[in-house]
Amino acid sequence: MTGEGADLERLNMIYGTELSTDDIEVIEGGLPRWLKNLHVGDALRGAFFHRWLGRNVKGYDLVLSTYNLVDVPVPTLQFIADFSWDDGLRQKYHQQAGFRGVFHRQSLMRKLYLWLVKKISGASAMRAMALPNKVIANSWWSADLLRKRYGIECGVVYPPVVQSAIHREADERISRFVTIGRISPEKELEKLIDIIARVREFGHDVSLHIVGSMDASDYCLQLLHYGKRAGKWVVFEGAKYGEEKEAFLHQSRYGIHGCVGEAFGIAVAEMLQAGCITFAPTEGGPAEIVGDKRLLYLNEDDAVEKICRVLSDESQQKDLYRQLKHRTEKYSAKQFSKQIRRLVEEWRDG
């Protein structure tokens, strides 16, 4: 069930799947037509869909919510993808820029909006997390945050990376940095440009390739201008999917990530899976994926120091590269499917 339909062709292109209407039934509902066409109001869309969902799942044995909490009268496996549903955590980690940023600031208008959302949905996060529902986090960092903030204990299932594992040695790769994912302010891409600019000042001739879909938004236009001012070593690759993205990553020696406080960070897992020596912030799920202090940074100064240290030491690079091959199994689609099946079987048997 979905509020805005499912473009199976696009999903197959992005994730390398082969879904068709013969495999699944897509049931769409819950959103007024005027709300579908708005580019803002995510929480309001969620409220209307939530209210509709609660009235339409009563005939089902089990609901799997693949994106955060749903409060419905049916046993549910609640998969936590991020903390956008918790306004306090969203304010802390992912403040919006531009018009969205103004609207998301704490204000009387914001409080009235969230009150309206709650009234329309009738949902309760605490009720959604209660038994017989089961909450599953996508990293131990997220699980720890849920325990501290809500007092619940939950298991962890890592999201799957569908691309093939390492098949190109480090010395066969281009000495460049790549960052992939959604182009949005919380990814802190300007920070990554600043970090690599400083690394270059220390004599390391590396480039930064930003892979992601660019649109005509104010943020994308500002980012393009920022990259252009930095120099030709900042390359905007645009969107890449499937085999094209996989080939690009397998040709790149280094990866870098900028988002702080991210629940998991599938982009980081993809870069590691492809064999990129990847640097990431210390706070959030990506640190758990990387799992090596030599690649985790507290701030820009720390990032520059650690990157320069690795780039100047070929034996350290070889050691890090060898370790990558042992860290990617836990993010396989096979492992993910096995864990989901086990959760469903545990619910059935219990």
C-alpha positions in Angstrom: 0.0 0.0 0.0 1.3 3.4 -0.9 0.1 7.0 -1.0 1.7 8.0 -4.3 1.9 4.8 -6.4 4.9 2.8 -7.3 6.9 3.3 -10.5 8.2 -0.3 -10.9 10.2 0.5 -14.0 12.2 3.2 -12.2 12.6 1.1 -9.1 14.0 -1.7 -11.2 16.4 0.6 -12.9 17.7 2.0 -9.6 17.9 -1.2 -7.5 18.6 -3.8 -10.2 15.4 -5.7 -9.4 12.9 -7.3 -11.8 9.5 -6.5 -10.1 6.3 -6.6 -12.1 2.6 -6.4 -11.5 2.6 -10.2 -11.7 4.7 -10.3 -8.5 3.1 -7.7 -6.4 -0.2 -5.8 -6.1 0.2 -2.0 -5.7 -2.7 -0.4 -3.8 -2.7 3.4 -3.8 -4.9 5.6 -1.7 -5.2 8.2 1.0 -4.0 11.4 -0.5 -6.3 14.2 -1.7 -5.5 15.2 -5.3 -4.5 18.8 -4.3 -1.9 17.4 -1.9 -0.3 15.1 -4.4 0.8 18.0 -6.5 2.5 20.0 -3.7 6.3 19.9 -3.4 6.0 20.5 0.4 4.0 19.1 3.2 5.5 15.6 3.6 4.1 15.3 7.1 0.7 16.3 5.9 0.8 13.7 3.1 1.9 11.1 5.7 -1.1 12.1 7.9 -3.7 11.5 5.2 -2.1 8.3 4.1 -1.8 7.1 7.7 -5.5 7.7 8.4 -6.5 5.8 5.2 -4.0 3.0 6.0 -5.5 2.4 9.4 -8.9 1.8 7.8 -7.7 -0.5 5.0 -5.3 -3.0 6.7 -7.8 -4.7 9.0 -8.0 -7.8 6.8 -4.3 -8.5 6.8 -2.4 -10.7 9.2 0.8 -8.7 9.2 2.0 -5.3 8.0 5.6 -4.5 7.1 6.3 -0.8 7.3 9.5 -0.3 5.3 9.8 3.4 6.0 9.4 4.3 9.7 6.4 4.0 12.0 2.8 3.3 11.3 0.1 3.1 14.0 -2.4 0.6 12.6 -4.7 -2.1 14.3 -2.6 -5.0 12.9 0.6 -6.6 14.1 3.4 -4.7 12.4 7.1 -5.0 11.7 8.3 -1.4 11.9 11.5 -0.8 10.0 13.2 2.5 10.9 14.8 4.1 7.9 15.5 7.6 9.4 14.3 9.9 12.1 12.3 12.3 10.0 9.2 11.4 12.1 10.9 12.7 15.2 10.9 16.6 14.9 13.5 17.0 17.6 16.0 14.6 15.9 15.2 16.1 12.5 16.0 19.5 13.8 19.3 18.3 15.4 20.6 16.3 12.4 18.9 17.4 9.2 17.9 21.0 9.1 16.4 22.1 5.8 17.6 25.1 3.7 15.6 27.7 1.8 11.8 27.8 2.1 11.7 24.4 3.6 14.2 25.5 6.2 12.1 28.5 7.2 9.0 26.3 7.5 10.8 23.7 9.6 12.1 26.1 12.2 10.5 26.0 15.7 7.6 28.5 15.6 4.0 28.8 16.4 3.1 28.0 12.8 5.2 24.9 13.0 3.5 23.8 16.2 0.1 24.4 14.6 1.1 22.4 11.5 2.3 19.4 13.6 -0.8 19.6 15.7 -3.0 19.4 12.6 -0.9 16.5 11.2 -1.4 14.6 14.4 -5.2 15.3 14.4 -5.6 14.1 10.8 -3.5 10.9 11.2 -4.7 10.0 14.7 -1.3 8.2 15.0 0.9 7.8 18.0 4.6 6.9 17.7 4.7 5.3 21.2 1.6 3.2 20.3 3.3 2.2 17.0 6.4 1.0 18.9 4.4 -1.1 21.5 3.7 -4.8 21.4 2.6 -6.8 19.4 4.5 -4.6 17.0 8.3 -5.1 16.6 10.7 -2.3 15.8 13.8 -3.0 13.6 16.5 -0.4 13.2 18.9 -0.2 10.2 22.0 0.3 12.3 23.1 -0.2 15.9 23.6 3.5 16.1 19.9 4.0 15.3 19.0 1.2 17.8 20.9 2.9 20.5 19.2 6.2 19.8 15.8 4.6 20.0 16.7 2.9 23.3 17.9 6.2 24.8 15.1 8.3 23.5 12.1 6.0 23.7 13.3 3.2 26.1 12.7 0.4 23.6 15.0 -2.5 22.7 15.1 -3.4 19.0 16.9 -5.6 16.6 19.0 -4.5 13.6 18.7 -5.5 9.9 21.1 -3.8 7.6 19.7 -2.6 4.2 20.9 -4.6 1.2 23.5 -3.5 -1.4 22.5 -5.1 -4.7 25.6 -4.4 -6.7 28.4 -6.9 -7.1 31.4 -6.9 -4.7 35.0 -5.8 -5.4 36.3 -7.0 -8.8 39.1 -4.4 -9.5 42.3 -4.0 -7.5 43.3 -0.7 -5.9 46.2 0.0 -8.3 43.9 -0.4 -11.3 41.6 2.4 -10.1 41.6 6.2 -10.8 43.0 8.2 -7.9 39.8 10.2 -7.4 37.1 10.7 -4.7 33.5 10.0 -5.3 30.4 10.8 -3.3 27.0 9.4 -4.2 23.4 9.9 -3.2 20.6 12.4 -3.0 21.7 16.0 -3.6 20.3 17.9 -0.6 21.6 20.2 2.2 21.9 17.6 4.9 24.5 15.7 2.8 26.9 18.7 3.3 28.4 18.5 -0.1 30.0 22.0 0.2 31.9 20.6 3.2 33.2 17.8 1.1 34.4 20.2 -1.6 36.2 22.3 1.1 37.9 19.1 2.5 39.2 17.9 -0.9 40.3 21.5 -1.7 42.5 21.5 1.4 43.8 18.0 0.6 44.9 19.2 -2.8 46.7 22.1 -1.1 48.9 19.4 0.6 50.0 18.3 -2.9 47.6 15.4 -3.5 46.3 15.6 -7.1 42.8 14.2 -6.5 39.4 15.2 -7.9 35.9 15.0 -6.4 33.1 13.5 -8.4 29.6 14.1 -7.2 27.1 11.5 -8.4 23.4 12.3 -8.0 20.4 13.8 -9.7 20.7 17.6 -10.1 17.5 19.7 -10.5 16.7 23.4 -10.8 16.3 23.9 -7.0 18.0 26.8 -5.3 20.3 24.3 -3.4 21.5 22.6 -6.6 22.1 25.9 -8.4 24.1 27.1 -5.4 26.1 23.9 -5.2 27.0 24.1 -8.9 28.2 27.6 -8.4 30.2 26.6 -5.3 31.8 23.7 -7.2 32.6 25.9 -10.2 34.4 28.4 -8.0 36.5 25.6 -6.4 37.9 24.5 -9.8 37.6 21.9 -12.6 38.6 19.1 -10.2 35.0 19.2 -8.9 32.9 17.2 -11.4 29.1 16.9 -11.3 28.4 13.5 -12.9 24.6 13.6 -12.7 22.6 10.5 -11.9 24.0 7.1 -12.5 22.1 3.8 -12.0 22.6 0.1 -12.2 25.6 -1.1 -14.2 26.7 2.5 -15.0 27.0 3.5 -11.4 28.6 0.2 -10.4 31.3 0.5 -13.1 32.0 4.1 -12.1 32.5 3.1 -8.4 34.7 0.2 -9.4 37.0 2.6 -11.2 37.3 5.0 -8.3 39.9 4.5 -5.5 38.3 6.7 -2.8 34.9 7.5 -1.4 33.8 10.3 0.9 30.5 11.0 2.8 29.4 14.2 4.6 26.0 13.6 6.2 26.2 13.6 10.1 23.7 11.7 12.1 22.4 9.5 9.3 20.5 6.4 10.4 22.4 4.1 8.0 23.9 5.5 4.8 23.3 3.1 1.9 25.6 5.3 -0.2 28.5 4.5 2.1 27.8 0.8 1.9 27.7 0.9 -1.9 31.0 2.7 -2.1 32.6 0.2 0.3 31.0 -2.7 -1.6 32.6 -1.5 -4.8 36.0 -1.3 -3.1 36.3 2.5 -2.5 38.4 3.4 0.6 35.6 5.6 2.1 35.8 8.4 4.7 32.8 9.3 6.8 31.7 11.3 9.9 32.1 9.6 13.3 28.4 10.2 14.3 25.8 8.1 12.6 25.3 4.8 10.9 28.0 5.3 8.2 30.7 5.1 10.9 29.4 1.7 11.8 29.6 0.6 8.1 33.1 1.9 7.7 34.3 0.5 11.0 37.9 1.8 10.9 39.0 4.9 13.0 41.5 5.8 10.3 38.6 6.6 8.0 36.3 8.4 10.4 36.5 12.2 11.0 35.1 14.5 13.7 35.3 17.7 11.6 36.9 19.2 8.5 40.4 19.5 10.1 40.3 15.9 11.2 39.1 14.8 7.8 41.9 16.6 6.0 44.5 15.2 8.4 43.3 11.6 8.1 42.8 11.7 4.3 46.3 13.1 3.8 47.7 10.4 6.1 46.1 7.6 4.1 47.0 9.1 0.7 50.6 9.4 1.7 51.0 5.8 2.9 50.6 3.1 0.2 51.0 0.3 2.7 48.1 1.7 4.8 45.9 1.9 1.6 46.6 -1.7 0.8 45.7 -2.7 4.4 42.4 -0.8 4.3 41.6 -2.2 0.8 42.1 -5.8 2.1 39.7 -5.1 5.0 37.0 -4.0 2.6 36.6 -7.5 1.3 35.7 -8.7 4.7 33.1 -6.0 5.5 30.7 -6.3 2.6 29.0 -9.7 3.3 26.7 -8.3 6.0 25.1 -5.9 3.4 24.3 -8.5 0.8 20.7 -8.9 -0.6 21.0 -12.6 0.4 21.7 -11.8 4.0 18.9 -9.2 4.1 16.3 -11.6 2.7 17.3 -14.3 5.1 16.8 -11.9 8.1 13.5 -10.6 6.9 12.2 -14.2 6.4 13.4 -15.1 9.9 11.5 -12.2 11.4 8.3 -13.1 9.7 8.7 -16.7 10.7 9.3 -15.7 14.3 6.1 -13.6 14.2 4.1 -16.6 12.7 5.4 -19.1 15.2 4.9 -16.7 18.1 
